[in-house]
Each structure stands twice: as structure tokens, then as C-alpha cells.
Amino acid sequence: MKQTLNLVMTVIRFCNVILRILIFIVLLPVLVPWILLRLWYFRFVLVKNMTRSGMPKKYAKQLARETKLKNFLRFSIPAL
């Protein structure tokens, strides 16, 4: 009885992993452009706010180019 239950749980976990991978593959073409668009908008607003506060546009653009994805997401990703 216990072995059967373990086998059923293993099959359920395996199906869950496969389903998550398939959902990720399907959503990836939507997520990547969305993230890139948000990053572009974040940089655009950053430059606009810095120029409003008196910074020259040249330096504001230079600082915005240095903005990385981890700064945009507002949390630290150790691998990046």
C-alpha cells in the first residue's frame, strides 16, 4: 500500500514538473518582450526624471544605460 502511494505521488510530481515546463515554454514568447518593454520604459522614465531634476541629458542617458535587469526588478538575483 505504501509503495503504491509513493509511486502515485512520484507520478503526480513528475506530471507537475512537465506541466510547469510546458507552461513556461508557451509563455516565454510573451514574457521576454514584456520584460524588455518594461525595462525600456523604466530607463525612459529614469532619464526623464533625471533631466527634470537638472542633470544634463547626456549624463542621464549614460546612467540609464548602466541600469541592469536586477535593478529594474528591485530585488537581488545572485546569478546576475
Protein Blocks (a to p, Z undefined) as FASTA:
>chain_A
ZZmmmmmmmmmmmmmmmmmmmmmmmmmmmmmmmmmmmmmmmmmmmmmmmmmnopafklmm
mmmmmpcfklmnopacfkZZ
